[in-house]
C-alpha cells in the first residue's frame, strides 16, 4: 500500500469513528431536561426538604461510587455528577459505599435546601471518602457543570 492510499484509509477510519461518536450521543428526553432545569433553580419545595449530593470532577478515583439514602440504594455517582432528592423533613442518613463507608446524618426542615459534597480519596493511610455539608455558593460551583443523575 502506498502512502496516499494509507492516508486515505486512515482518513476514512477517522471519519467513521467520529460519525459513530456523533450518533451515539443523544439529546436527553424532555422530562430529563425539565428535571435538570428544575434542579438548577435551587428552589425549596413546600412541606419537603431538598438534598443535593454532589461529586465534583477533582477527585482521583474515576469510578462510580454507590450511595444510599436512608438505607435505600440510590444509584452511583461519578466525577462531575449530582443527585437531587426531595424528602420528608426530619432525620436522613446518606452513605457513600466505600471501604470504610462515609456516613452523614442530616436533620432537615420543611422547605430546606441541603448540599452535601462527596469527596472520594484513594491512597495509603487516607480515608476512602467523606461526606460534608456545604453552603450554596460552594455547591453552585460544582453544580454549574455537573450532570443530574436519575433517581431510582
Secondary structure, DSSP 8 states (H G I E B T S, - for coil): --HHHHHHHHHHHHHHHHHHHHHH-----HHHHHHHHHHTT----TTSEEEEEEE-TT-S--S-EEEEETTEEEEEE-TTEEEEEEE-SEEEEEEE-SSS-EEEEEEE-TT-EEEEEEEE--STTS-SEEEEEE-HHHHHHHHTT-EE----
